[in-house]
Amino acid sequence: MLEKVNTNKENIFNYGLFSKLEIKKIIVPLIIEQTLMLSVGMFDTLMVSVAGESAVSGVSLVDSINTLLIFLLTALATGGAIVVGQYIGSKNIEKSKIAGKQLLIASLGVSTLFTIICLILNNQLLSLIFGNVESSVMHNASIYFYVTAISFPFIAIYSSAAALFRAMGNTKKAMINSFIMNVVNIAGNALFIYVMKWGAFGVGFSTLMSRIIATITIMIMLRNKDLIVSIRSYSFWKVNIGIIKSILKISIPASLENGVFQIGRIILTSLIAVFGTTAITANAVTGSLINVATIPGQALGLAITTIVAQCVGAKEFEQAIAYTKHLVKLSWGCMITLDIGIFILLKPILSLYNLSAETFSLAFIIMIIHIAGWVTVWPMSFALPNAFRASGDVKYPMIVSAVSMAVFRIGCAYLFAYGFKLGALSIFFAMLMDWSFRCICFYYRWKSGKWKQYAIVE
């Protein structure tokens, strides 16, 4: 679907900013990193399932809020990484180091504010969003929310540091730290859930410990003086307004986009809650599997951000086009291959979750709907717009996402649920409409070439 350009692909790999080997060195660690990071949710859900469906549901409901806040922090990290990447592409290494330090300052401040709000308003937020759930589910949700809120500053700093490594094209370091985080989390779950019998508190405490350890490790790695962006001192009171503005120019629209997307998901999670614990649990189980299934697309989207940001900083737009085409097509191929495997193994995978027959059946149908979307429109809907963001064109994806979420994801979900009485599946039929609309809008933005006009670095 992507437009043809005159740039020869082999010439790009031979003479462009990134060779085939360099792209491989970026992509492979990203796929492994995303596998490790996103599988954390799957292992949390699987391991806490021994404490019963109320614990699974409570953790799932809180994760919808946590995911919103973490996505906002990730958008901030991505904005900083894009600015850093464009400075690296323009060969302004000193500015890239300053931008990296300012990103860490901003991340710490914003995440600390999130933690304070969530700790003070724990019960009020949960009651406002999920007030109609069973008391046992709410009890588990409250405990899990308290513990995981403390981890926000750590995951913010970790995400920012990992984003800086990706901006440098050094994705191996972020992969190593994801491995550390994953191992600590799984070991903690085994101890706190299976041995200590702490249930929702155990899975939350394990998450907190894993984020603290991974953050300490990655910050030590970032001190390496041989890195392009090496940060060896942390004068958090020295704020560079100009750099912060450049970061926020990218981060605010991206945060709004992520915020609208996650708020929409929270609204839909509350709609799912109306259909009972069976629907909540099926959504929780499939949610963890969905994260794993989109790993190739997510990883290649991050690779697009890294590569296009440096191309734009170097004013090499033809290279940005060629690399993006290659990576989106690769994303499509990887998603199709993985999703065929998921389809074949779907029933055995779902059988691991100790589900009732009704919950199992609903979870199976939900996954089939997702597979249909993944192999058709997902790469154009979610991988391609990373090229726009990396070039500085962040407002267009934000507007498309907000409109699509409001009209299709939410509007059609309620129409299908209450107008056509389709039950919990209404949310997922509406999701396919949302993805299709995004695909069309981003394809025409790509063809127009307007995304090339928004570089942050002059």
N, C-alpha and C positions, 0 to 999 in steps of 0.2 A: 504493500500500500504506500510505502514511502517513495517520494519523488526521486528520479534519477538525477545524478549530478555528473559533471564531466570528469571529476577527479577519479583517477584509476585507483582501485582498492589496493593493488599490490604496490603501487608507487607510494601510497599513503603509509603502508606498513614499512616500506623500505626507506622512505625519506621524510616521513612525518615526525611529529613530536613523540609518537609512541609506536614501537615496533610490535610485531606479533608476540614476541617473547615478553615484552614489558606489559602488554595488555593481559597476557596469561598470568603474569605475576601479580597483577592487580585483581583479576577476576577470581582465580582459584582460592586465595585466602578469604575473599569476600564471601564466596559461597559457603566455605567452611565456617566462617564467623557467623553468618546469618543462620546456618544450621544449628550452631551451638546456642546462639542467643534465643532464637525463636523456639527451639525445642525445650527451653526452660519452662515455658508455659505448659507444654504438653506433659512434661514430667511432673510439674506441680499438680496438675489436674489428675493425672494418673495415680500419683502417690497419695494425694489427700483423699482419693476416692474410698480408701479403706475406712475413713472416718464417717462415711455415709453421704447420701445425696445432699443433705443440708449443708455440709461443709463444702462440697464441690460447688453448690449454688452460691453460697456466701462468698467464696473466693472469686468466682466468676463475676458476680455483680460488682464487687470492688475493683476488679481488674479493668472493668469498663471505664471506671473513673480514673484509675491509675494510668491507664493507657492514654487517656486524654491529656493528662498533665505531662506524662513522659513524652508524648508526641509534640507538645508545645516546647518542651526543653530540647527535643531532638531538632525541631525546626530552627531554634536558636543556634544549635551546634552546626547545622547544615548551612545556615546563613553565614556564619563565621568561616566555615570551611570553603565556601564558594569565594568569599573575599580573599582569603589566603591563597586559594588556588589561582585566582586571576592575577594576584601579585606575583606568584611564582612564575606563571606564564609570561608575565611582562618583565621578568628578571629583577624585580625589586624585592630582594630577599629581606632587607631590613624592615620594610613595611610589612612583609608577611609575618615576621616574628612579632612585631608590635600588635598586629591584628590577632595573632594567636593568643597572646597574653590578655588582650582585651576581651576576647571570647570567654576565657576562663573566669574573668572578673564578672562579666554579665551573667554567666551561667550560675555561678555561686549565689549571686544576689537574688535572682529570680527564683531559683529552686528553694532557697531558704524561706522566702515569702510563702511559697506553696506549702511547705511543711508546716509552718506556723498556722496557716489558715485551716489546713486539714486536721491538725491536732485539736484545735479549739472547737471547730465546727463538725467534728466527726459524726455524731449522732444526728445532728440537724441535716447535714447533707444527705446522709443515707436515707433518712425518713422522707425528705423532700423528693428524692428521686425514686426510691423503692419502697415507699410506705406501705404497700399492700402485700408484701411478701410474708411468708410464715415467720413466726417469732424465732424459731431455731435458726432459720437462714439469716435473719437480721443479726442475731447474736454473733454468729460466726463472721459475718461481714464486718461488724464493728471492731472485733478483735483484730482481724486481718488488716483493716484500714489503718488502725493506730500504728501497728508495727511497720507497715510498708511506707507510711508517710515519712517516717524518720529517714528513710533511704533516699529521698528525692535529691538532696544536695550531692550525694555520692554518685547516683546515676547521671546527674547533670554534668558533673566534672568528668566522669568516665566517658560519657557520650561526646563531650567537646574534645577531649584528648584523642579519642578514637577518630573523630572527624578530621582532626589535624593530621593524623597519620595518613588517612585516606587522601587528604588534599595533597600530601607530598607524594602520593602513589605508593606509600609504604603500608600496604594493607596487612602485611604479615604480623605486625605488632598488635594490631587490633584483634586479629584472629587468635593470637596466643592468649591475650587477656580474656577473650570470650571463652576459651577453653578453661582457663582458671576459674572464671565465674561459674561456668556450668558444672565443673567437678565439685566445687565447694557447695553449690546449691543442691546437687543431687545427694552428696554425702550428708549435708545438713538435714535434708528431708528424711533420709533414712534414719538418722539419729533422733530427730525431734518428733517425727510422725510415728515410725514403727517401734522405736525403743521407748521414747519418753511419753508417747501417746498425747502429744500436745495439739493435734488436729490443725485447725486454721491458724492458731498462733505459731505452731511449729513451721508451717510452710512460709509464713510471713517472716519469722525470725531467720530462717535459712536464707531467704531472699536478701534480707538486710546484711547478713554477714558476707554473702557472696559479693554484693556490690561494694562493700567497704574494702575488702581484700583486693578486688579487681581494680578499684580506683587507685589505691596505694601503688599497686604494681605498675599501672600504665603511666602514672605521674613520674615514677622513677625512670621509666623508659624514655619519657619525653625530655629528660635532662641531658640526654646524650648530645654532646657538643658537635658531633659529626652530622647531626640531622640538619636539613635545610631550615626547619623551624624548631630550634632547640630552646626550651624555656627552663632556665636554671634559677630564676628568682621570681618571687610572687609579691610584687608591690601592689596589693589590691586597692590601695587608696589612690593610685596614679591612674586616673581615668582619662583616656584620649577620646574626647567628644567626637572628633572627626571620624575616627575609625569605628567607634560605636555606632554612629549614624549610618555608616556604610553597611555595617553588619545588620542593623535593624531595618535598613531599606530592603534587604532580602528576607530577614527573619520575620518581620511583622506580617507581611502578606502570607508567608509560608505558615506561620503560626495560626493566623486566622483560618487559612485553608484547613490545616490539621485540626484546629479547634472545632470548626463547623462540622467536619467529617466525624470527629469523635463525639461531639454533642449529639449529632444525628444518630450515631450508634447507641449512645446512652438512652435516647428517646425510644429507639427501637428495642433496646434491651428491656425497658420498662413495659413496652407493648408485649414483648415475649412473656414477661412475668405474669401478664393477665391470663395467659393460657396455662399457668400452673407449673409445678416443679418439674414435670416431664419435659416441657418445652425449654425451661431454664437449663436443665441438665444437658439436654441434647444440644443446645446452643453452646454450652460451656465445652463439651467434648469436641464438637466440630470446630469450635473456635481455635482450639489448640492445634488441631490437625490442619486447619486452613493456613495458619501461620507457617507451618512446615511446608505445605504444598506450594506456597508462593516464594520460597527461598530463592530459586534461580532468578525470578523476575526482580525481586527486591535487591539481590546482589548486583545484577547487571544494571539496575537503575542507579545504584551507588557508583558503579564504575562509570556510567555516563556522566554523572555529576563531576567526578574527579577529572575525567579526560576533557570534557567540554569546557569546564572552567579554565583549565590551562590553555586550551586552544583559543578561547575568547580573549584571555589575557594577552596572548601572543598575536591577536588579530588574525588568526588563521581559521576563518569561518568555513572554508571549503573542507578543511580537515575535520572540523567539528561535525559537519554534515556527514562525511564519509564514515567517521567512527560511530556516530549515532545510528546510522542505517545498519551497520554491521552488528552493533550490540543489541538493537531491538530485534533484529531477525534471529540472533542467537538466543535471546530471551524467549522468543516464540518456540523455537525448537526445543529448548530445555524444558519449558513448561509442558509442552505436549508429551514429551518422553516421560517426565515424572508423573504426570497425571494419568497416563495409561497404566503405569505401575500402581498408583494409588487405587485406581478403579479395580484392578485385578485383586488387590490385597485388602480392599475396603472392609469386607465382612470380618476377616480375621483380626484386623486392627481394632475395629469397634468392639469385638468380643473381649478385648483386654480390659475394658472399662467397667465391668460388673454392672451392666445396664439392665433395666427391666426390658421386656419384649417391646412394649410400647415406645420407650425411649430409644431403643436400638433402631426400630423401624423409622422413627422420625429423623434420627441422626443420619441414617443411610440416605434418605431422600434429600436432606439438606446438602450432603456432600455431592450427590449427583448433580444438583443444580449448580453448585460451585464449579464442578469440573467442566460443565457445559460452557460457563463463562470464561474459565481460564484458558481453554484451548482456542477461543475465538477472539474476544475483544480485550482481555486483560492487559497484554503487553502494550497495546496502543493507549490504553486508558491510564496506566500507572507507571510504565517504564519510560515511554517517550517524553512525557512532560518534565522529566528530570533534565533534559537538554535545555528546555526553556528556562527553568530555574537557574541552572548553572550559568546561563548567559546573562542573567539579571532580569529576565522576563517572568516575574513572579505574580503580577496582578492578574494576568489572563487565566492561568491555572486556578488561582483563588476564586475568581468570579465563576468560572465554569463549575468548579467543585461545589460552591455554595448553592448555585441555581439547581444543579443536578441533585444535590442532596435534598433540598427543600421540596422540589417538584416531584422527583421520581422516587428517591429512596424513602422519604418520609410520607409524602402525599399519597403515592400509589400504595404504600404499605397499609396505611389506614383505610384507603378505599377498598383494597382487596380483603382486608380483615373484617371490616364492618359492612361494606357494601356487597361483597361477593361471598362472605363467610368462608374464607379459605384458611382460617386459623393461623398457626405459627408460620406456615409456608408463605404467607403473604409477604413477609419481610424479605424473603429470598427471591421471590419473583420480581419484587420491586427493585431489588439489588441488581438483577440482570438488566433492567431498563436503565438504571443509573450508569452502569458500566458502558452500555451501548452508546448513550448520549455523550459521555466523556470521549469515547473513541472517535466519534464523528467530529466533535469540536477540536480535539487535539490534532487530528489528521489535517484538517483545513488550516489550522494555525501553522503547522509545519510547512505545508505547501506555500503559504503566503510569504514566508521568510521574515515576517515582522519581528520574530523573536531575536533577530540578530542586532536590534537597535538599542539594547538595554544594558550594555556592559557597564559594570561598576568602576573598573579601573580604566582611566583614560591613557 
